[in-house]
Amino acid sequence: MQASKPKASTDRGKVWKSPWPLVGSTRTTPPQQQWRGQSNDLQTALFAGQELMAIRESDDSDIFELHFLGMMAKGFASMEDAKQAAPSFASAVFDKLKATI
């Protein structure tokens, strides 16, 4: 017996449910969106179980960057500014990745 292919949904208002069982897990420890790292040069946090990094652009720079799932945002004036932008950045990364499917 062959597995059936999922049918494309044209109804945008409905939530699509996978015809296949979803198996796996995401890292939930340490807790999500809690920053780790004592340095003002590099700190990390989990977003959806994936590590997001806030890092100083270079040793002699006052600019900070965010790195997540191979994407980067830069130009933050402080570590706190970068960390504050992190949830929106992570959502934007997921939106961009979802658009490629």
N, C-alpha and C positions, 0 to 999 in steps of 0.2 A: 504494500500500500504506500503510495507516494504522499508526502506531506503537501497539503494545499498551500498555495500562495495567498498571502493576505490581499484583500481587495482594497484599492485606493479609495479613500473617503473623500467625497466632495462636500460633505457637510462640515463646514469650519467650526460650527458651534458645539460639536460633540467631541468628547474626549476619546481618543483612539486607544483601544485596548489591544495589547499584543496577543496574537494567537499562540505564541510560544511562552512557556514558563520563563520568567526572568529569574536567573540564578546569580548569586553573587552578593557582595556586600561592599559598603563604603567604610572607610576608616572613620570611626566616631570618637576615638580616643587618641590624643587629647580632644577635648570638646571643640566643636565647630566655632569658628570666628573668635577664638581667643588667641591673642598674639603671644608668641614665645620668642625669647631672645632678649638678652640684657643690653645688647649693643644698640646704639643709635645709628649704626651703619647697615644692619641687617636684622630683620625680624620676619617670622613666618606664622601663618595661621592656616587652618583647614577650612575650605569652602566646598561644600558638597563632597567631603571626603578627600579632596585634592589639595595639595599644598600651594598656597599663594605666598609669594615672597615680596616684601617691601625692602628695597636696597638703595643705598647711596650710589649715585651714578659712577663716581670714582672717588678715590681717596681725597682729592683736593677740590671736590665739588660740593656745593650746597643743594644740589638738585637730587630728587629721589625718583625711583621707578617702581612700578609694579610688574611682576612676572607671574603668569598663570597659564598653564596648558599651552605653552609655546607662544603666547602672545604677550605684548608689553605695552604699558602706558608710561609715559615719562613727563617730566616737567613739574613735579610736585615740589613746593617750596620747603617742605619739612617732612619728617617721618610721620608726624601726626596727620598732616594733610593727605599723605599717601594712604595711611591706614583708614582714614575716614572715607576715602574714595573707593576702597577695596570692594565693598559689597556691590556697588554699582558697576565697577569694572568686571567683577566675576560674572555678574548677570549679562553684561554686554558680550563677554567672551562666549558664554553659553548660547546667547542669541546668534552670534556669528557662526559658531559651529553648527548649530541647528539648521541654519540657512543653507549649509553646504550639503545637507542630506536630501 
